[in-house]
Amino acid sequence: MTITKVMLWILFEQFDYSTEIRNDYTFTTAKGHKIVAKVTDEELEKLQDLAQKHLMSVSRLVRNILYTYFFKKSE
């Protein structure tokens, strides 16, 4: 499974949105790396709607959801 498919699987099928989304305070722009994911128009619209609901950019939302997901998995 590609990293894009794993990310989308977590975002759309695994993540429990009733969970509080944690902020990834470990992220810094200077040390950050980009992951470019090709998504469908429908997936992009879902991500934009979620980002708007949580008052953050799509990239920050995705980063924080993945951070929260893996943080909970490590507990």
N, C-alpha and C positions, 0 to 999 in steps of 0.2 A: 504494500500500500504506500502510495507517495505521501510526502509530508502535507501536500495540499489536501488530499483526501482525508488524512488523519485529522487535520485542523477542522475541516468542514464536518466531519463525523462528530467530533467533540462539540462544536458550536451548535449543530442542528439536531443531534440525536442523543448525546450523552449528558450535556450540561443541564443541570437543574436550575432554571431561572428563578425559582423561588429562593435560591441561595443568595446571600449577599455577595456581590462581586467585590473582591478584594482589590486594592490598588497595588500595583507592582512598583514599590518604591525602590527596588533594586535597579530599575531601568534608568540608564542615562543615554542621552542622545550621542555623546562622544564615543561611547563603547557599544552602542546599539548596532544591530545588524538587521537588514531587511529580509523578509521572506516575501517573495512575490507569489501571489496565488491567483490563478485564473479561475474566476467564478462566473456563473451564469448571471443573466440580468435579474432573475428571480432571487438568487442567493444574495446578490449585491443589495437588492431592495430590502430583503429581510435584515441584512446587517445594518443598513442605513436606518431602518425603522428602530431596531434595537438600540443603535447608537443614539438616536434622537431621544428615545425613551429614557436612556440612562445619562443623557446630557454630556456625551463625550464623542470624540471622533471615532470613526470606524476602527482605525489602527489601534487606538488606545483601548477601545472596547475588546477587540480580539485579544490583545496582549493581556488585559486584565482577566478576561474569561479563562484563557489558557493558564495563566498564573494561578487563579483560584482553583481550577480543575486539578492541576498537578499538586498544588499545595495540599488540597484535601486528600488526594491519593497518597501523599507521603505521611499523613498523620497516622 
